[in-house]
Amino acid sequence: MVMTGEDEKERLRRQRKKNWALLAALMAFVVIVYIVSIIRMGGG
């Protein structure tokens, strides 16, 4: 199966969206770990 230019653009667009979603999830995880560590160090 040969991909046309439009199919390739759509695939790249979907991949870019997936990459941004993964980045957002990783950043949320980092923020949660940071907040939990600050709370634990503070004795709260």
Backbone hydrogen bonds in HBPLUS format (Angstrom, degrees):
<---DONOR---> <-ACCEPTOR-->    atom                        ^
c    i                          cat <-CA-CA->   ^        H-A-AA   ^      H-
h    n   atom  resd res      DA  || num        DHA   H-A  angle D-A-AA Bond
n    s   type  num  typ     dist DA aas  dist angle  dist       angle   num
A0008-GLU N   A0004-THR O   3.04 MM   4  6.29 158.2  2.09 150.8 156.9     1
A0009-LYS N   A0005-GLY O   2.99 MM   4  6.23 156.7  2.05 146.1 152.3     2
A0010-GLU N   A0006-GLU O   2.95 MM   4  6.17 160.0  1.99 151.0 156.2     3
A0011-ARG N   A0007-ASP O   2.92 MM   4  6.14 157.2  1.97 147.4 153.8     4
A0012-LEU N   A0008-GLU O   2.94 MM   4  6.17 160.6  1.98 151.0 156.0     5
A0013-ARG N   A0009-LYS O   2.90 MM   4  6.09 153.0  1.97 146.1 153.9     6
A0014-ARG N   A0010-GLU O   2.93 MM   4  6.18 160.5  1.97 150.8 155.4     7
A0015-GLN N   A0011-ARG O   2.92 MM   4  6.12 157.3  1.97 147.3 154.0     8
A0016-ARG N   A0012-LEU O   2.91 MM   4  6.09 154.4  1.98 145.8 152.5     9
A0017-LYS N   A0013-ARG O   3.02 MM   4  6.31 156.4  2.08 146.6 152.7    10
A0018-LYS N   A0014-ARG O   2.95 MM   4  6.21 157.1  2.00 148.6 154.9    11
A0019-ASN N   A0015-GLN O   2.89 MM   4  6.14 153.2  1.96 147.3 154.9    12
A0020-TRP N   A0016-ARG O   3.00 MM   4  6.29 157.8  2.05 149.8 154.9    13
A0021-ALA N   A0017-LYS O   2.96 MM   4  6.19 154.9  2.02 148.0 155.2    14
A0022-LEU N   A0018-LYS O   2.94 MM   4  6.16 156.6  2.00 148.0 154.1    15
A0023-LEU N   A0019-ASN O   2.93 MM   4  6.17 156.9  1.99 147.3 153.8    16
A0024-ALA N   A0020-TRP O   2.93 MM   4  6.15 159.1  1.98 147.1 152.4    17
A0025-ALA N   A0021-ALA O   2.99 MM   4  6.23 157.4  2.04 147.3 153.2    18
A0026-LEU N   A0022-LEU O   2.94 MM   4  6.17 162.1  1.97 152.3 157.0    19
A0027-MET N   A0023-LEU O   2.90 MM   4  6.10 160.1  1.94 152.1 157.8    20
A0028-ALA N   A0024-ALA O   2.94 MM   4  6.12 155.5  2.01 146.6 153.3    21
A0029-PHE N   A0025-ALA O   3.02 MM   4  6.27 156.5  2.08 146.7 152.8    22
A0030-VAL N   A0026-LEU O   2.96 MM   4  6.25 158.6  2.01 149.4 154.9    23
A0031-VAL N   A0027-MET O   2.96 MM   4  6.19 160.3  2.00 150.6 155.5    24
A0032-ILE N   A0028-ALA O   2.96 MM   4  6.18 160.5  2.00 150.7 155.9    25
A0033-VAL N   A0029-PHE O   2.95 MM   4  6.19 166.0  1.97 154.5 158.0    26
A0034-TYR N   A0030-VAL O   2.92 MM   4  6.08 158.4  1.97 148.2 154.7    27
A0035-ILE N   A0031-VAL O   2.90 MM   4  6.11 164.6  1.93 153.7 157.2    28
A0036-VAL N   A0032-ILE O   2.94 MM   4  6.12 167.6  1.95 154.7 158.2    29
A0037-SER N   A0033-VAL O   2.91 MM   4  6.06 157.6  1.96 146.9 153.4    30
A0038-ILE N   A0034-TYR O   2.98 MM   4  6.23 155.4  2.04 149.3 155.8    31
A0039-ILE N   A0035-ILE O   2.98 MM   4  6.24 161.0  2.02 152.2 157.2    32
A0040-ARG N   A0036-VAL O   2.94 MM   4  6.15 160.4  1.98 150.7 156.0    33
A0041-MET N   A0037-SER O   2.97 MM   4  6.12 157.2  2.02 147.9 153.8    34
A0042-GLY N   A0038-ILE O   2.99 MM   4  6.08 142.7  2.13 141.8 152.0    35
A0044-GLY N   A0039-ILE O   3.27 MM   5  5.59 145.2  2.40 166.6 163.4    36
A0043-GLY N   A0040-ARG O   3.29 MM   3  5.38 158.4  2.34 100.2 106.6    37
